């Protein structure tokens, strides 16, 4: 079983119908850590899911921010994000999509995996 950071564990155990913000797609751990520190995000509120995408066999990292009970709460949180982050067009999703992705082939970049 892949190791999980505390927030990753919370994300994976939360109701799949809850919401999260898909902030960005990145490609390396360095890039991810730089992104988090640059935008004042931490691994306590952002789940970095790394996975290999089948068709092109490339490694991607999805940055999932927060866990919200309603779409409205997620939308309010998204509205609070700095404009530069909003420029990347983050999207609100249910946890289920990313829980499934993680269960299938993901790793938590902050879960001391491997």
PyMOL commands that set and color helices and strands:
alter all, ss='L'
color gray80, all
select helices_A, chain A and resi 6-13+29-38+71-80+83-86+95-105
alter helices_A, ss='H'
color red, helices_A
select strands_A, chain A and resi 19-26+46-53+58-68+91-94+107-108
alter strands_A, ss='S'
color yellow, strands_A
deselect
rebuild
show_as cartoon
